């Protein structure tokens, strides 16, 4: 099944699935080639950040203006995002009648986990066409390996921090979820929709701790008047799964076990380090940071199957698009865990099963006039550092 690069916990004899970032490179399985939907969602929401940039305090032109993309991954999306922000920042200085030719230098930090394919990111960065006065003018860039759940930058050095579709990835799987003696043990499931209440609570607590760590680190790093822009997936209520896709994923894992493609113990030890938070939990945590951050915007958006089918008229094409997004996020980590052959079989089965689900649901909501199923919900948060 390919080289085994999972880790072993001698105290339990278990193999631990290790999430090590998005799939690198620019090949067919890479995040760079399979992140179209993320780009579309960010393009929908960035204009709201632009509005807040128009009212933010400006640094002196002899100071460096610093932008950090937290969880940038290795595709071109991050470059498009930060360059769009830079354009708005320069426009803000121009409106303030600051000579942009001698305005502040701009430093951009591209941050993600140490195993991120920063080489591909740098290749994209330097292959960008430069014309019309470099479009966004020259800016300095640096890769910053590490976890955004920890401190990354010196005190009050960041003016704008972005984190788009990254905060639903957890820093770790809760220990209780992997402990066979715990009521939170998640054996037989890889997601949480079919899991016990104890399992869901363990994931929720881990997600709370992680977001608390993230906000505490940013509170130290973002200077007064600076902006924190976040987009991440949320779930409709405390105990639900996010969408029908979670059931589909576990059904595919079940079929891999039945067919002998993946040993049952390997499946039982697999837990996706993903959690879409309940918005009430997010709001409670934001209240605890009320003395540090002012909430500028707090929006919730939901994408339904009918929305996807406006873009992809064929349900199977829609399923392929969703599968590609899934592949770009997890192919590398799954390949390391179950091998290349089993991973390819998994994604083939996932696309086929999801296509059948989408086609069936399309018939139902068109025939009955009912609401189409929810695909995902996400929140947009913009905080201003006090």
C-alpha positions as CSV (number, residue, x, y, z in Angstrom):
1,X,0.0,0.0,0.0
2,X,3.0,2.3,-0.3
3,X,5.4,3.6,2.3
4,X,4.0,3.8,5.8
5,X,4.7,7.2,7.3
6,X,2.2,7.1,10.1
7,X,3.4,7.4,13.7
8,X,3.0,4.8,16.4
9,X,2.0,5.3,20.0
10,X,3.8,2.6,22.0
11,X,1.4,3.0,25.0
12,X,-1.6,2.0,23.0
13,X,-0.2,0.2,20.0
14,X,-2.2,2.4,17.8
15,X,-1.3,4.1,14.6
16,X,-2.0,7.8,14.6
17,X,-3.2,9.6,11.5
18,X,-1.1,12.7,11.1
19,X,-2.5,15.8,9.4
20,X,0.5,17.5,7.8
21,X,-1.0,20.2,5.7
22,X,-2.6,20.3,2.3
23,X,-1.4,18.2,-0.7
24,X,1.6,20.0,-2.2
25,X,3.0,20.4,-5.7
26,X,0.8,21.3,-8.6
27,X,-0.2,17.9,-9.9
28,X,-3.6,16.4,-10.2
29,X,-4.1,15.7,-6.5
30,X,-2.6,19.0,-5.3
31,X,-4.3,21.7,-3.3
32,X,-3.1,24.1,-6.0
33,X,-5.2,22.3,-8.6
34,X,-8.1,21.5,-6.4
35,X,-9.0,24.6,-4.4
36,X,-11.4,26.4,-6.8
37,X,-14.4,26.5,-4.3
38,X,-12.2,28.0,-1.6
39,X,-11.2,30.7,-4.0
40,X,-14.8,31.5,-4.9
41,X,-15.9,31.7,-1.3
42,X,-13.0,34.1,-0.4
43,X,-13.7,36.2,-3.4
44,X,-17.3,36.6,-2.1
45,X,-16.1,37.9,1.3
46,X,-12.9,39.9,0.7
47,X,-14.9,43.0,-0.3
48,X,-16.1,43.2,3.3
49,X,-12.5,43.3,4.5
50,X,-11.8,46.0,1.9
51,X,-14.6,48.2,3.5
52,X,-12.9,47.9,6.9
53,X,-9.5,48.7,5.4
54,X,-10.9,52.1,4.3
55,X,-11.4,53.1,7.9
56,X,-8.3,51.5,9.5
57,X,-5.6,53.6,11.0
58,X,-2.5,54.1,8.8
59,X,1.0,53.5,9.8
60,X,3.6,56.2,9.2
61,X,5.1,55.8,5.7
62,X,8.6,55.2,7.2
63,X,7.2,52.1,9.0
64,X,6.7,48.7,7.5
65,X,3.0,47.6,6.8
66,X,2.8,43.8,7.6
67,X,0.2,41.3,6.3
68,X,0.1,37.7,7.4
69,X,-1.8,34.9,5.7
70,X,-2.3,32.2,8.4
71,X,-2.8,28.7,7.0
72,X,-1.8,29.9,3.5
73,X,-1.2,26.4,2.0
74,X,0.7,26.1,-1.3
75,X,-1.6,27.2,-4.1
76,X,-2.1,30.5,-5.9
77,X,-5.1,31.4,-3.8
78,X,-3.0,33.0,-1.1
79,X,-1.1,35.1,-3.5
80,X,-4.3,36.4,-5.1
81,X,-5.8,37.1,-1.7
82,X,-2.8,39.1,-0.3
83,X,-2.3,41.0,-3.5
84,X,-5.9,42.1,-3.5
85,X,-5.5,43.3,0.1
86,X,-2.3,45.1,-0.8
87,X,-4.1,47.0,-3.6
88,X,-6.7,48.1,-1.1
89,X,-4.0,49.2,1.4
90,X,-2.2,51.2,-1.2
91,X,-5.5,52.8,-2.3
92,X,-6.2,53.7,1.3
93,X,-2.8,55.6,1.5
94,X,-3.6,57.3,-1.8
95,X,-6.9,58.5,-0.5
96,X,-5.2,59.8,2.6
97,X,-2.9,61.8,0.2
98,X,0.2,59.9,1.2
99,X,2.7,59.7,-1.6
100,X,2.6,55.9,-2.4
101,X,5.9,56.0,-4.2
102,X,7.5,56.7,-0.8
103,X,4.8,55.1,1.3
104,X,5.3,52.2,3.6
105,X,7.1,49.1,2.5
106,X,4.9,46.1,2.6
107,X,5.9,42.8,4.1
108,X,3.8,39.7,3.6
109,X,4.2,36.5,5.7
110,X,2.9,33.3,4.2
111,X,2.4,30.9,7.2
112,X,1.5,27.3,7.4
113,X,2.5,24.0,9.0
114,X,6.2,23.0,8.6
115,X,5.4,20.2,6.1
116,X,3.7,22.7,3.8
117,X,5.1,22.7,0.2
118,X,6.5,26.3,0.5
119,X,8.6,25.6,-2.7
120,X,5.5,25.4,-4.8
121,X,4.1,28.5,-3.2
122,X,7.3,30.4,-3.9
123,X,7.3,29.1,-7.5
124,X,3.7,30.5,-7.9
125,X,4.8,33.8,-6.3
126,X,7.7,34.4,-8.7
127,X,5.8,33.2,-11.8
128,X,3.1,35.9,-11.4
129,X,2.9,38.3,-14.3
130,X,4.3,41.7,-13.3
131,X,3.1,44.7,-15.3
132,X,1.3,48.0,-14.8
133,X,3.8,49.2,-12.2
134,X,3.9,45.6,-10.9
135,X,0.1,45.9,-10.3
136,X,0.4,45.9,-6.5
137,X,3.9,47.3,-6.6
138,X,6.8,45.4,-5.0
139,X,6.3,43.8,-1.7
140,X,8.6,41.6,0.4
141,X,7.6,38.1,1.3
142,X,8.7,35.4,3.7
143,X,7.5,31.9,4.5
144,X,6.8,31.2,8.2
145,X,6.5,27.5,9.1
146,X,4.7,26.7,12.4
147,X,1.2,26.4,13.9
148,X,-1.1,29.4,13.9
149,X,-2.4,28.1,17.3
150,X,1.0,29.3,18.7
151,X,2.8,32.7,18.7
152,X,4.4,33.4,15.3
153,X,5.4,37.1,15.3
154,X,6.7,39.7,17.8
155,X,4.4,41.9,19.8
156,X,2.2,44.4,17.8
157,X,4.0,43.8,14.5
158,X,1.1,42.7,12.3
159,X,-1.3,45.2,10.7
160,X,-3.7,42.7,8.9
161,X,-3.9,39.0,9.5
162,X,-5.9,36.7,7.3
163,X,-7.1,33.1,7.9
164,X,-9.3,31.6,5.2
165,X,-10.8,28.1,5.5
166,X,-8.1,26.9,7.9
167,X,-9.4,27.2,11.5
168,X,-11.7,24.2,11.2
169,X,-8.5,22.1,11.1
170,X,-7.7,21.1,14.7
171,X,-4.2,21.1,16.3
172,X,-4.7,17.5,17.3
173,X,-7.2,14.7,17.7
174,X,-8.5,14.6,21.3
175,X,-6.8,11.9,23.3
176,X,-10.1,10.4,24.5
177,X,-11.3,9.9,21.0
178,X,-8.5,7.5,20.4
179,X,-8.7,5.7,23.7
180,X,-10.6,2.4,23.5
181,X,-11.4,2.6,27.2
182,X,-13.0,6.1,26.9
183,X,-16.7,6.7,26.2
184,X,-15.5,9.2,23.6
185,X,-13.7,6.5,21.6
186,X,-14.7,6.9,17.9
187,X,-13.9,3.4,16.5
188,X,-15.9,2.6,13.5
189,X,-16.3,6.3,12.5
190,X,-13.9,8.7,10.8
191,X,-16.2,11.7,11.1
192,X,-18.5,12.7,14.0
193,X,-22.0,12.8,12.5
194,X,-22.6,9.1,13.6
195,X,-20.5,9.4,16.7
196,X,-21.5,9.4,20.4
197,X,-22.3,12.5,22.3
198,X,-19.1,12.0,24.3
199,X,-17.1,12.0,21.0
200,X,-18.7,15.2,19.8
201,X,-18.1,16.9,23.1
202,X,-14.5,15.9,23.0
203,X,-14.1,17.5,19.5
204,X,-16.0,20.6,20.6
205,X,-13.7,21.1,23.6
206,X,-10.6,20.7,21.5
207,X,-11.9,23.2,19.0
208,X,-12.6,25.7,21.8
209,X,-9.1,25.3,23.2
210,X,-7.6,25.8,19.7
211,X,-9.6,28.9,18.9
212,X,-8.7,30.4,22.3
213,X,-5.0,29.8,21.6
214,X,-5.4,31.3,18.1
215,X,-7.0,34.5,19.4
216,X,-4.5,34.8,22.3
217,X,-1.6,34.6,19.9
218,X,-3.2,37.2,17.5
219,X,-4.0,39.5,20.4
220,X,-0.2,39.7,21.1
221,X,0.9,40.0,17.5
222,X,-1.6,42.4,15.9
223,X,-1.0,46.1,16.7
224,X,-3.7,48.6,17.8
225,X,-6.1,49.3,15.0
226,X,-5.0,46.2,13.1
227,X,-7.5,43.8,11.5
228,X,-8.0,40.0,11.9
229,X,-10.0,38.5,9.0
230,X,-11.3,34.9,9.5
231,X,-13.4,32.5,7.5
232,X,-14.0,29.0,8.7
233,X,-16.7,26.3,8.6
234,X,-19.4,26.1,11.2
235,X,-22.2,23.7,12.0
236,X,-25.9,24.5,12.3
237,X,-26.3,23.2,15.9
238,X,-24.1,21.8,18.6
239,X,-24.4,18.1,17.9
240,X,-25.1,17.8,14.2
241,X,-22.6,16.9,11.5
242,X,-21.9,19.5,8.9
243,X,-23.6,18.0,5.9
244,X,-24.7,14.7,4.2
245,X,-21.1,14.5,3.0
246,X,-19.9,13.2,6.4
247,X,-22.2,10.2,6.1
248,X,-20.8,9.6,2.6
249,X,-17.3,9.6,3.8
250,X,-17.9,7.0,6.5
251,X,-19.9,4.9,4.1
252,X,-16.9,4.8,1.8
253,X,-14.6,3.8,4.6
254,X,-17.0,1.0,5.6
255,X,-16.8,-0.3,2.0
256,X,-13.0,-0.2,2.0
257,X,-13.1,-2.3,5.2
258,X,-15.7,-4.8,3.8
259,X,-13.6,-5.3,0.6
260,X,-10.4,-5.8,2.6
261,X,-8.8,-2.8,1.0
262,X,-8.2,-1.2,4.5
263,X,-7.8,-3.3,7.7
264,X,-10.6,-2.6,10.2
265,X,-8.1,-1.4,12.9
266,X,-6.6,1.1,10.6
267,X,-10.0,2.6,9.9
268,X,-10.9,2.6,13.6
269,X,-7.7,4.5,14.4
270,X,-8.4,7.1,11.7
271,X,-10.0,10.4,12.8
272,X,-10.2,13.4,10.6
273,X,-8.7,16.4,12.5
274,X,-11.5,18.6,11.4
275,X,-14.3,20.2,13.3
276,X,-16.8,22.8,12.2
277,X,-17.6,24.8,15.4
278,X,-21.0,25.7,16.7
279,X,-21.4,29.4,16.3
280,X,-22.7,29.8,19.9
281,X,-19.3,28.5,21.1
282,X,-17.5,31.0,18.8
283,X,-19.6,33.9,20.1
284,X,-19.0,33.0,23.8
285,X,-15.2,32.9,23.2
286,X,-15.3,36.2,21.3
287,X,-17.1,37.8,24.3
288,X,-14.1,36.8,26.5
289,X,-11.8,38.8,24.2
290,X,-14.0,41.9,24.3
291,X,-11.4,44.0,26.0
292,X,-8.9,43.1,23.2
293,X,-10.9,42.8,20.0
294,X,-13.9,44.7,18.7
295,X,-16.1,42.7,16.4
296,X,-16.4,44.6,13.1
297,X,-18.3,42.0,11.2
298,X,-19.9,38.7,12.0
299,X,-21.7,37.1,9.1
300,X,-22.9,33.5,8.5
301,X,-23.4,32.1,5.0
302,X,-24.9,28.7,4.0
303,X,-24.3,27.0,0.6
304,X,-27.0,24.7,-0.5
305,X,-26.9,21.9,-3.1
306,X,-29.0,24.0,-5.5
307,X,-26.3,26.7,-5.3
308,X,-23.7,24.2,-6.4
309,X,-25.9,23.0,-9.2
310,X,-26.2,26.5,-10.6
311,X,-22.5,26.2,-11.3
312,X,-22.3,22.5,-12.2
313,X,-25.6,21.6,-13.9
314,X,-24.8,17.9,-13.8
315,X,-24.9,16.4,-10.2
316,X,-21.9,14.2,-11.1
317,X,-19.9,17.2,-12.2
318,X,-20.8,18.8,-8.8
319,X,-19.7,15.7,-7.0
320,X,-16.4,15.7,-8.9
321,X,-15.8,19.3,-7.9
322,X,-16.5,18.5,-4.2
323,X,-14.2,15.4,-4.5
324,X,-11.4,17.5,-6.0
325,X,-11.6,19.9,-3.0
326,X,-11.5,17.0,-0.6
327,X,-8.6,15.5,-2.6
328,X,-6.6,18.7,-2.5
329,X,-7.0,18.9,1.3
330,X,-6.4,15.4,2.4
331,X,-4.8,13.2,-0.4
332,X,-1.2,13.6,1.0
333,X,-2.1,12.7,4.5
334,X,-4.4,9.8,3.6
335,X,-1.7,8.4,1.2
336,X,0.8,8.4,4.0
337,X,-1.8,6.6,6.2
338,X,-3.3,3.9,4.0
339,X,-1.1,4.0,0.9
340,X,-1.5,5.4,-2.6
341,X,-3.6,2.6,-4.1
342,X,-6.2,2.6,-1.2
343,X,-6.4,6.4,-1.3
344,X,-7.1,6.4,-5.0
345,X,-9.8,3.8,-4.5
346,X,-11.3,5.9,-1.7
347,X,-11.6,9.0,-3.8
348,X,-13.0,7.1,-6.8
349,X,-15.7,5.6,-4.5
350,X,-16.4,8.9,-2.8
351,X,-17.0,10.7,-6.1
352,X,-19.3,7.9,-7.3
353,X,-21.3,7.8,-4.1
354,X,-21.6,11.5,-3.8
355,X,-22.7,11.8,-7.4
356,X,-25.5,9.4,-6.7
357,X,-26.5,11.3,-3.5
358,X,-26.5,14.6,-5.4
359,X,-28.6,13.2,-8.3
360,X,-31.1,11.7,-5.9
361,X,-31.5,14.8,-3.8
362,X,-31.8,16.9,-7.0
363,X,-34.8,14.8,-8.1
364,X,-36.4,15.2,-4.7
365,X,-36.1,18.9,-4.2
366,X,-37.1,19.6,-7.9
367,X,-40.1,17.3,-7.7
368,X,-41.4,18.3,-4.2
369,X,-40.3,21.9,-4.2
370,X,-38.5,21.3,-0.9
371,X,-35.4,23.0,0.3
372,X,-32.2,21.4,-1.2
373,X,-29.7,19.9,1.3
374,X,-27.1,22.1,3.0
375,X,-23.6,21.6,1.7
376,X,-21.7,23.8,4.1
377,X,-22.0,26.8,6.4
378,X,-19.2,29.3,7.2
379,X,-18.7,32.4,9.2
380,X,-16.9,35.5,8.3
381,X,-15.4,37.4,11.2
382,X,-13.5,40.7,11.1
383,X,-12.0,41.8,14.4
384,X,-10.3,45.1,15.1
385,X,-7.5,45.2,17.7
386,X,-8.2,47.7,20.4
